[in-house]
Amino acid sequence: MTIREKQEEWERKYLSEFASLSCDSKGRDIEEPQCDLRPIYQRDRDRIIHSKSFRRLKDKTQVFLSPEGDHYRTRLTHTLEVAQNARTISRALRMNEDLTEAIALGHDLGHTPFGHAGERALSAALWDLLEVQLTDADKQGTQEYRDCLFYPDGRPRMLFHHNEQSIRVVEKLEKKGKGLNLTWEVRDGILNHRSAGEPATLEGKVVRFADKIAYINHDIDDAIRAGIISESQLPEECTDVLGHSTRDRINSMIHDIVINSEGKGTICMSERTGLAMKALRDFMFHQVYFNPKAKGEEVRAESMIRQLFTYYYEHADELPEEYGRMIEQGEKTETVVCDYIAGMTDTYAVHTFQNIFVPKAWQG
Protein backbone atom coordinates (compact mmCIF):
# COMPACT_ATOMS: atom_id res chain seq x y z
CA MET A 1 0.00 0.00 0.00
CA THR A 2 1.15 3.55 -0.72
CA ILE A 3 1.21 6.13 2.06
CA ARG A 4 -1.90 7.70 0.52
CA GLU A 5 -3.73 4.40 0.57
CA LYS A 6 -2.77 3.89 4.22
CA GLN A 7 -4.20 7.32 5.06
CA GLU A 8 -7.40 6.50 3.17
CA GLU A 9 -7.66 3.27 5.14
CA TRP A 10 -7.23 5.25 8.36
CA GLU A 11 -10.09 7.53 7.31
CA ARG A 12 -12.36 4.53 6.74
CA LYS A 13 -11.56 3.17 10.21
CA TYR A 14 -11.58 6.29 12.34
CA LEU A 15 -13.62 9.08 10.75
CA SER A 16 -17.32 9.50 11.49
CA GLU A 17 -19.87 7.62 9.42
CA PHE A 18 -21.02 11.06 8.26
CA ALA A 19 -17.57 12.24 7.10
CA SER A 20 -16.62 12.67 3.44
CA LEU A 21 -13.96 10.06 2.76
CA SER A 22 -11.16 10.96 0.35
CA CYS A 23 -11.59 7.69 -1.54
CA ASP A 24 -15.29 8.48 -2.17
CA SER A 25 -14.73 11.91 -3.75
CA LYS A 26 -16.60 12.69 -6.96
CA GLY A 27 -13.20 13.67 -8.26
CA ARG A 28 -11.93 16.40 -10.56
CA ASP A 29 -13.25 17.70 -13.87
CA ILE A 30 -9.97 16.62 -15.44
CA GLU A 31 -8.79 13.24 -14.20
CA GLU A 32 -5.25 13.05 -12.82
CA PRO A 33 -3.05 10.26 -11.48
CA GLN A 34 -3.35 9.96 -7.71
CA CYS A 35 -0.47 11.15 -5.51
CA ASP A 36 1.35 8.36 -3.67
CA LEU A 37 1.65 10.47 -0.51
CA ARG A 38 -1.39 12.74 -0.19
CA PRO A 39 -5.13 11.98 -0.27
CA ILE A 40 -7.15 13.98 -2.77
CA TYR A 41 -8.42 16.74 -0.44
CA GLN A 42 -4.96 17.32 1.00
CA ARG A 43 -3.70 17.99 -2.52
CA ASP A 44 -6.51 20.53 -2.98
CA ARG A 45 -5.52 22.31 0.22
CA ASP A 46 -1.90 22.49 -0.93
CA ARG A 47 -2.88 23.83 -4.36
CA ILE A 48 -4.89 26.62 -2.77
CA ILE A 49 -2.09 27.60 -0.39
CA HIS A 50 0.41 27.78 -3.27
CA SER A 51 -1.90 29.83 -5.53
CA LYS A 52 -1.33 33.48 -6.38
CA SER A 53 -4.88 34.42 -5.41
CA PHE A 54 -4.27 33.06 -1.90
CA ARG A 55 -1.13 35.14 -1.47
CA ARG A 56 -2.94 38.29 -2.60
CA LEU A 57 -5.38 38.00 0.32
CA LYS A 58 -2.71 39.52 2.57
CA ASP A 59 -3.39 42.95 1.02
CA LYS A 60 -7.18 42.82 0.81
CA THR A 61 -9.50 44.53 3.27
CA GLN A 62 -11.44 42.59 5.86
CA VAL A 63 -13.39 45.41 7.58
CA PHE A 64 -11.16 48.47 7.93
CA LEU A 65 -9.65 49.96 4.76
CA SER A 66 -5.83 50.18 4.97
CA PRO A 67 -5.81 50.39 8.77
CA GLU A 68 -2.76 51.92 10.48
CA GLY A 69 -1.63 49.19 12.84
CA ASP A 70 -0.11 45.75 12.62
CA HIS A 71 -2.86 43.84 14.38
CA TYR A 72 -5.97 44.52 12.32
CA ARG A 73 -7.27 41.61 10.28
CA THR A 74 -6.83 41.32 6.54
CA ARG A 75 -8.67 38.94 4.25
CA LEU A 76 -5.77 36.50 4.68
CA THR A 77 -5.79 36.48 8.48
CA HIS A 78 -9.59 36.12 8.38
CA THR A 79 -9.16 33.09 6.13
CA LEU A 80 -6.65 31.52 8.50
CA GLU A 81 -8.97 32.06 11.47
CA VAL A 82 -11.86 30.47 9.58
CA ALA A 83 -9.64 27.49 8.78
CA GLN A 84 -8.61 27.11 12.42
CA ASN A 85 -12.18 27.26 13.72
CA ALA A 86 -13.31 24.81 11.04
CA ARG A 87 -10.51 22.36 11.77
CA THR A 88 -11.28 22.39 15.48
CA ILE A 89 -14.93 21.57 14.84
CA SER A 90 -14.12 18.95 12.22
CA ARG A 91 -11.59 17.16 14.37
CA ALA A 92 -13.96 17.06 17.33
CA LEU A 93 -16.74 15.61 15.14
CA ARG A 94 -14.34 13.26 13.28
CA MET A 95 -15.08 14.90 9.95
CA ASN A 96 -12.53 15.03 7.11
CA GLU A 97 -10.19 17.74 8.32
CA ASP A 98 -8.35 18.02 4.98
CA LEU A 99 -11.60 18.72 3.11
CA THR A 100 -12.70 21.23 5.74
CA GLU A 101 -9.39 23.07 5.61
CA ALA A 102 -9.31 23.18 1.80
CA ILE A 103 -12.80 24.73 1.66
CA ALA A 104 -11.93 27.24 4.38
CA LEU A 105 -8.67 28.33 2.76
CA GLY A 106 -10.35 28.76 -0.62
CA HIS A 107 -13.66 30.33 0.40
CA ASP A 108 -12.63 33.98 -0.15
CA LEU A 109 -10.20 33.66 -3.08
CA GLY A 110 -12.59 35.67 -5.29
CA HIS A 111 -12.99 38.58 -2.90
CA THR A 112 -12.45 42.04 -4.32
CA PRO A 113 -10.11 44.76 -3.08
CA PHE A 114 -11.68 46.78 -0.25
CA GLY A 115 -13.83 43.89 0.94
CA HIS A 116 -17.58 44.05 0.48
CA ALA A 117 -17.28 47.66 -0.72
CA GLY A 118 -15.51 46.37 -3.82
CA GLU A 119 -18.14 43.66 -4.25
CA ARG A 120 -20.92 46.27 -4.14
CA ALA A 121 -19.03 48.51 -6.56
CA LEU A 122 -18.64 45.79 -9.20
CA SER A 123 -22.32 44.89 -8.82
CA ALA A 124 -23.26 48.54 -9.31
CA ALA A 125 -20.98 48.82 -12.33
CA LEU A 126 -22.61 45.76 -13.90
CA TRP A 127 -26.04 47.29 -13.26
CA ASP A 128 -24.99 50.52 -14.95
CA LEU A 129 -23.86 48.52 -17.96
CA LEU A 130 -27.06 46.48 -17.99
CA GLU A 131 -29.16 49.65 -18.00
CA VAL A 132 -27.30 50.84 -21.08
CA GLN A 133 -27.52 47.51 -22.89
CA LEU A 134 -31.20 46.76 -22.30
CA THR A 135 -33.95 48.29 -24.38
CA ASP A 136 -37.03 49.76 -22.69
CA ALA A 137 -38.99 46.67 -23.71
CA ASP A 138 -36.38 44.42 -22.13
CA LYS A 139 -36.45 46.47 -18.93
CA GLN A 140 -40.15 45.74 -18.52
CA GLY A 141 -39.40 42.08 -19.02
CA THR A 142 -41.29 39.06 -17.88
CA GLN A 143 -42.00 38.28 -14.24
CA GLU A 144 -39.37 35.56 -14.39
CA TYR A 145 -36.85 38.12 -15.62
CA ARG A 146 -37.72 40.55 -12.85
CA ASP A 147 -37.48 37.82 -10.22
CA CYS A 148 -33.95 37.08 -11.42
CA LEU A 149 -32.79 40.69 -11.20
CA PHE A 150 -34.85 42.24 -8.40
CA TYR A 151 -35.81 41.40 -4.85
CA PRO A 152 -39.58 41.31 -4.09
CA ASP A 153 -39.37 44.83 -2.61
CA GLY A 154 -37.93 46.17 -5.88
CA ARG A 155 -34.29 46.46 -4.83
CA PRO A 156 -31.80 45.29 -7.48
CA ARG A 157 -30.03 42.04 -6.73
CA MET A 158 -26.24 41.84 -6.52
CA LEU A 159 -24.80 40.92 -9.91
CA PHE A 160 -21.31 40.16 -8.59
CA HIS A 161 -20.84 37.64 -5.77
CA HIS A 162 -17.46 36.89 -4.25
CA ASN A 163 -18.31 33.22 -3.67
CA GLU A 164 -19.11 32.73 -7.36
CA GLN A 165 -15.93 34.61 -8.24
CA SER A 166 -13.96 32.28 -5.96
CA ILE A 167 -15.18 29.37 -8.07
CA ARG A 168 -14.18 31.21 -11.23
CA VAL A 169 -10.72 31.75 -9.74
CA VAL A 170 -10.12 28.07 -9.01
CA GLU A 171 -11.74 26.80 -12.21
CA LYS A 172 -10.62 29.38 -14.76
CA LEU A 173 -8.29 32.15 -13.63
CA GLU A 174 -5.48 30.47 -11.71
CA LYS A 175 -2.46 29.08 -13.58
CA LYS A 176 -3.08 31.25 -16.66
CA GLY A 177 -6.49 29.84 -17.47
CA LYS A 178 -5.90 26.23 -16.48
CA GLY A 179 -7.41 26.59 -13.00
CA LEU A 180 -6.50 24.44 -10.01
CA ASN A 181 -8.65 21.45 -11.04
CA LEU A 182 -10.01 21.03 -7.50
CA THR A 183 -12.37 18.27 -6.45
CA TRP A 184 -16.13 18.67 -6.70
CA GLU A 185 -16.55 18.66 -2.90
CA VAL A 186 -14.10 21.51 -2.33
CA ARG A 187 -15.68 23.64 -5.05
CA ASP A 188 -19.15 22.94 -3.67
CA GLY A 189 -18.07 24.08 -0.21
CA ILE A 190 -16.48 27.27 -1.55
CA LEU A 191 -19.55 28.15 -3.60
CA ASN A 192 -22.00 27.54 -0.75
CA HIS A 193 -20.14 29.03 2.23
CA ARG A 194 -22.52 32.01 2.47
CA SER A 195 -25.62 31.90 4.68
CA ALA A 196 -27.90 31.36 1.69
CA GLY A 197 -25.88 28.39 0.48
CA GLU A 198 -26.47 24.72 1.25
CA PRO A 199 -23.20 22.75 1.09
CA ALA A 200 -23.48 19.12 0.02
CA THR A 201 -21.00 17.90 2.65
CA LEU A 202 -20.95 18.31 6.42
CA GLU A 203 -17.42 19.65 6.07
CA GLY A 204 -18.80 22.46 3.92
CA LYS A 205 -21.44 23.19 6.55
CA VAL A 206 -18.72 23.35 9.20
CA VAL A 207 -16.93 26.05 7.17
CA ARG A 208 -20.15 28.03 6.77
CA PHE A 209 -20.48 28.24 10.57
CA ALA A 210 -16.74 28.78 11.09
CA ASP A 211 -16.82 31.79 8.74
CA LYS A 212 -19.55 33.49 10.78
CA ILE A 213 -17.83 32.69 14.08
CA ALA A 214 -14.58 34.16 12.78
CA TYR A 215 -15.83 37.39 11.23
CA ILE A 216 -18.29 38.30 13.98
CA ASN A 217 -15.70 37.87 16.72
CA HIS A 218 -12.60 39.26 15.04
CA ASP A 219 -14.59 42.20 13.67
CA ILE A 220 -15.64 42.96 17.25
CA ASP A 221 -12.00 42.70 18.34
CA ASP A 222 -10.84 45.05 15.56
CA ALA A 223 -13.68 47.51 16.22
CA ILE A 224 -12.78 47.64 19.92
CA ARG A 225 -9.10 48.20 19.02
CA ALA A 226 -10.14 51.01 16.68
CA GLY A 227 -12.26 52.70 19.35
CA ILE A 228 -15.49 52.24 17.37
CA ILE A 229 -17.17 50.25 20.15
CA SER A 230 -16.25 48.94 23.59
CA GLU A 231 -16.81 45.54 25.15
CA SER A 232 -19.35 47.07 27.53
CA GLN A 233 -21.51 48.20 24.59
CA LEU A 234 -22.14 44.67 23.36
CA PRO A 235 -25.73 43.57 24.08
CA GLU A 236 -25.94 41.81 27.42
CA GLU A 237 -28.49 39.34 26.08
CA CYS A 238 -25.73 38.18 23.72
CA THR A 239 -22.70 38.26 26.00
CA ASP A 240 -24.56 36.53 28.85
CA VAL A 241 -25.05 33.59 26.50
CA LEU A 242 -21.84 33.69 24.45
CA GLY A 243 -19.28 35.16 26.82
CA HIS A 244 -17.66 38.45 27.77
CA SER A 245 -14.47 38.22 25.70
CA THR A 246 -13.53 37.26 22.15
CA ARG A 247 -11.91 34.08 23.42
CA ASP A 248 -14.94 33.05 25.47
CA ARG A 249 -17.39 33.75 22.64
CA ILE A 250 -15.45 31.73 20.07
CA ASN A 251 -15.05 28.92 22.58
CA SER A 252 -18.75 28.81 23.47
CA MET A 253 -19.90 28.89 19.83
CA ILE A 254 -17.58 26.07 18.80
CA HIS A 255 -18.51 23.95 21.83
CA ASP A 256 -22.19 24.51 21.12
CA ILE A 257 -21.84 23.31 17.51
CA VAL A 258 -19.90 20.20 18.53
CA ILE A 259 -22.31 19.28 21.34
CA ASN A 260 -25.40 19.76 19.16
CA SER A 261 -23.99 18.08 16.04
CA GLU A 262 -22.14 15.03 17.36
CA GLY A 263 -23.52 11.81 15.97
CA LYS A 264 -26.50 13.47 14.26
CA GLY A 265 -25.44 13.72 10.64
CA THR A 266 -25.91 17.48 10.63
CA ILE A 267 -24.05 20.62 11.70
CA CYS A 268 -26.13 22.90 13.90
CA MET A 269 -26.23 25.21 16.90
CA SER A 270 -28.67 25.25 19.75
CA GLU A 271 -31.50 27.73 19.29
CA ARG A 272 -30.30 29.81 22.25
CA THR A 273 -26.75 30.20 20.93
CA GLY A 274 -27.91 30.69 17.35
CA LEU A 275 -30.24 33.53 18.32
CA ALA A 276 -27.53 35.18 20.42
CA MET A 277 -25.07 34.97 17.54
CA LYS A 278 -27.60 36.46 15.13
CA ALA A 279 -28.35 39.31 17.54
CA LEU A 280 -24.63 40.01 17.90
CA ARG A 281 -24.26 40.04 14.11
CA ASP A 282 -27.19 42.50 13.83
CA PHE A 283 -25.51 44.70 16.42
CA MET A 284 -22.30 44.73 14.34
CA PHE A 285 -24.21 45.78 11.23
CA HIS A 286 -25.76 48.73 13.03
CA GLN A 287 -22.74 49.82 15.06
CA VAL A 288 -19.75 48.94 12.85
CA TYR A 289 -20.51 47.81 9.29
CA PHE A 290 -22.73 50.86 8.65
CA ASN A 291 -20.83 53.22 10.97
CA PRO A 292 -19.52 56.29 9.05
CA LYS A 293 -16.49 56.47 11.35
CA ALA A 294 -15.45 52.92 10.47
CA LYS A 295 -16.61 52.84 6.87
CA GLY A 296 -16.34 56.46 5.75
CA GLU A 297 -13.66 55.76 3.14
CA GLU A 298 -15.76 53.07 1.47
CA VAL A 299 -17.63 55.63 -0.65
CA ARG A 300 -14.33 56.67 -2.22
CA ALA A 301 -13.25 53.05 -2.62
CA GLU A 302 -16.50 52.15 -4.39
CA SER A 303 -16.19 55.17 -6.68
CA MET A 304 -12.64 54.18 -7.56
CA ILE A 305 -13.62 50.58 -8.40
CA ARG A 306 -16.51 51.75 -10.58
CA GLN A 307 -14.25 54.15 -12.46
CA LEU A 308 -11.70 51.39 -13.01
CA PHE A 309 -14.46 49.13 -14.36
CA THR A 310 -15.69 51.79 -16.79
CA TYR A 311 -12.17 52.56 -17.97
CA TYR A 312 -11.18 48.96 -18.67
CA TYR A 313 -14.54 48.16 -20.25
CA GLU A 314 -13.98 51.01 -22.70
CA HIS A 315 -10.24 50.27 -23.10
CA ALA A 316 -10.18 46.47 -23.01
CA ASP A 317 -7.07 46.53 -25.20
CA GLU A 318 -5.16 47.82 -22.14
CA LEU A 319 -5.94 44.74 -20.06
CA PRO A 320 -3.01 42.40 -19.42
CA GLU A 321 -2.41 39.92 -22.24
CA GLU A 322 -3.94 36.89 -20.49
CA TYR A 323 -7.22 38.79 -19.96
CA GLY A 324 -7.27 40.06 -23.53
CA ARG A 325 -6.94 36.47 -24.68
CA MET A 326 -10.02 35.51 -22.69
CA ILE A 327 -12.07 38.12 -24.56
CA GLU A 328 -10.72 36.86 -27.87
CA GLN A 329 -11.84 33.36 -26.84
CA GLY A 330 -15.41 34.53 -26.36
CA GLU A 331 -15.65 35.69 -22.74
CA LYS A 332 -17.80 38.78 -22.17
CA THR A 333 -15.74 41.94 -21.75
CA GLU A 334 -17.53 42.88 -18.54
CA THR A 335 -16.84 39.45 -17.03
CA VAL A 336 -13.14 39.69 -17.83
CA VAL A 337 -12.92 43.24 -16.48
CA CYS A 338 -14.48 42.00 -13.22
CA ASP A 339 -11.94 39.17 -13.17
CA TYR A 340 -9.07 41.63 -13.46
CA ILE A 341 -10.35 44.13 -10.88
CA ALA A 342 -11.48 41.49 -8.37
CA GLY A 343 -7.99 40.00 -8.47
CA MET A 344 -6.37 43.29 -7.48
CA THR A 345 -5.11 43.95 -3.96
CA ASP A 346 -6.08 47.20 -2.24
CA THR A 347 -2.64 48.68 -2.91
CA TYR A 348 -2.56 47.63 -6.57
CA ALA A 349 -6.06 49.03 -7.17
CA VAL A 350 -5.03 52.43 -5.78
CA HIS A 351 -1.77 52.36 -7.77
CA THR A 352 -3.62 51.48 -10.98
CA PHE A 353 -6.21 54.20 -10.42
CA GLN A 354 -3.46 56.77 -9.86
CA ASN A 355 -1.65 55.73 -13.02
CA ILE A 356 -4.81 56.11 -15.09
CA PHE A 357 -6.54 59.13 -13.58
CA VAL A 358 -4.03 61.20 -11.58
CA PRO A 359 -1.85 63.63 -13.60
CA LYS A 360 1.90 63.08 -13.31
CA ALA A 361 4.48 65.80 -12.92
CA TRP A 362 6.30 66.63 -16.15
CA GLN A 363 9.85 65.32 -16.25
CA GLY A 364 12.06 67.76 -18.14
TORDO-298759 format. One record per residue (C-alpha): residue in three letters; x, y, z. Coordinates in steps of 0.2 Angstrom, whole numbers, plus 5000, padded with zeros to 4 digits. Each point is the difference from the previous one (the first is absolute). Layout:
N
ALAXYZ...
//
This chain:
364
MET500050005000THR500650184996ILE500050135014ARG498550084993GLU499049835000LYS500549975018GLN499350185004GLU498449964991GLU499949835010TRP500250105016GLU498650124995ARG498849854997LYS500449935017TYR500050155011LEU499050144992SER498150035003GLU498849904990PHE499450174994ALA501750064995SER500550024981LEU501349874997SER501450054988CYS499849834990ASP498250044997SER500250184992LYS499150034984GLY501750054994ARG500650144988ASP499450064984ILE501649954992GLU500649835006GLU501849995007PRO501149865007GLN499849995018CYS501550065011ASP500949865010LEU500150105015ARG498550125002PRO498149965000ILE499050104987TYR499450145012GLN501750035007ARG500650034982ASP498650134998ARG500550095016ASP501850004994ARG499650074983ILE499050145008ILE501450055012HIS501250014986SER498850104988LYS500350184996SER498350055005PHE500349935018ARG501550115002ARG499150154994LEU498849995015LYS501350085011ASP499750174992LYS498149994999THR498850095012GLN499149905013VAL499050145009PHE501150155002LEU500850084984SER501950015001PRO500050015019GLU501550085008GLY500649865012ASP500749834999HIS498749905009TYR498450044990ARG499449854989THR500249994982ARG499149884988LEU501449875002THR500050005019HIS498149995000THR500249844989LEU501349935012GLU498850025014VAL498649924991ALA501149854996GLN500549995018ASN498250005007ALA499449884986ARG501449885004THR499750005018ILE498149964997SER500449874987ARG501349915011ALA498849995015LEU498649934989ARG501249884990MET499750084984ASN501250014986GLU501250145006ASP500950014983LEU498450044991THR499450125013GLU501750094999ALA500050014981ILE498350084999ALA500450125014LEU501750064992GLY499150024983HIS498450085005ASP500550184997LEU501249984986GLY498850104989HIS499850155012THR500350174992PRO501150145007PHE499350105014GLY498949855006HIS498150014997ALA500250184994GLY500849944985GLU498749864998ARG498650135000ALA501050124988LEU500249864987SER498149955002ALA499650194997ALA501150014985LEU499249854993TRP498350075003ASP500550174991LEU500649904985LEU498449895000GLU498950165000VAL501050064985GLN499849844991LEU498249965003THR498650074989ASP498550085009ALA499049844994ASP501349895008LYS500050105016GLN498149975002GLY500449814998THR499149855006GLN499649965018GLU501349874999TYR501350134994ARG499550125014ASP500249865013CYS501749964994LEU500650185001PHE499050085014TYR499549965018PRO498150005004ASP500150175007GLY500750074984ARG501950015005PRO501249944987ARG500949845003MET501949995001LEU500749964983PHE501749965007HIS500349875014HIS501749965008ASN499549825003GLU499649984981GLN501650094996SER501049885011ILE499449864990ARG500550094984VAL501750035007VAL500349815004GLU499249944984LYS500650134987LEU501250145006GLU501449915009LYS501549934991LYS499750114985GLY498349934996LYS500249825005GLY499350025017LEU500449895015ASN499049854995LEU499349985018THR498849865005TRP498150024998GLU499850005020VAL501250155002ARG499350104987ASP498249975007GLY500650055017ILE500850164993LEU498450054990ASN498849975014HIS500950075015ARG498850155001SER498549995011ALA498849984985GLY501149854994GLU499749825004PRO501649904999ALA499949824995THR501249945013LEU500050025019GLU501850064998GLY499350144990LYS498750045013VAL501350015013VAL500950134990ARG498450104998PHE499950015019ALA501850035002ASP500050154989LYS498650085010ILE500949965016ALA501650084994TYR499450164992ILE498850045014ASN501249985014HIS501650074991ASP499050154993ILE499550045018ASP501849995006ASP500650114986ALA498650135003ILE500450005019ARG501850034995ALA499550144988GLY499050085014ILE498449984990ILE499149905014SER500549945017GLU499749835008SER498750075012GLN498950064985LEU499749824994PRO498249955003GLU499949915017GLU498849884993CYS501349944989THR501550005011ASP499149925014VAL499849854988LEU501650004990GLY501350085012HIS500850165005SER501649994989THR500449954983ARG500849845006ASP498549955010ARG498850044986ILE501049904987ASN500249865013SER498149995004MET499450004982ILE501249864995HIS499549905015ASP498250034997ILE500249944982VAL501049845005ILE498749955014ASN498550034989SER500749914984GLU500949855007GLY499349844993LYS498650084991GLY500550024982THR499750185000ILE501050165005CYS498950115011MET500050125015SER498850005015GLU498550134997ARG500650105015THR501850024994GLY499450024982LEU498950155005ALA501350085010MET501349994986LYS498750074988ALA499650155012LEU501950035001ARG500250004982ASP498550124998PHE500850125013MET501650004990PHE499150054984HIS499250155009GLN501550055010VAL501549964989TYR499649944982PHE498950154997ASN501050125012PRO500650154990LYS501650015012ALA500549834995LYS499449994982GLY500150184995GLU501449974987GLU498949864991VAL499150134990ARG501650054992ALA500649824998GLU498349964991SER500250154989MET501849954995ILE499549824996ARG498550064989GLN501250124991LEU501249864997PHE498749894993THR499450134988TYR501750044994TYR500549824997TYR498349964992GLU500350144988HIS501949964997ALA500049815001ASP501650014989GLU500950065015LEU499649855011PRO501549885003GLU500349884986GLU499249845009TYR498450105002GLY500050064982ARG500149824995MET498549965010ILE499050134990GLU500649934984GLN499549835005GLY498250065002GLU499950055018LYS498950165003THR501050165002GLU499150045016THR500449835008VAL501850014996VAL500150185007CYS499349945016ASP501249865000TYR501550124999ILE499350135013ALA499549865012GLY501749935000MET500850165005THR500650045017ASP499650165009THR501750074996TYR500049954982ALA498350074997VAL500550175007HIS501650004990THR499149954984PHE498750145003GLN501450135003ASN500949954984ILE498450024990PHE499150155007VAL501350105010PRO501150124990LYS501849975001ALA501350145002TRP501050044984GLN501749945000GLY501150124990
//
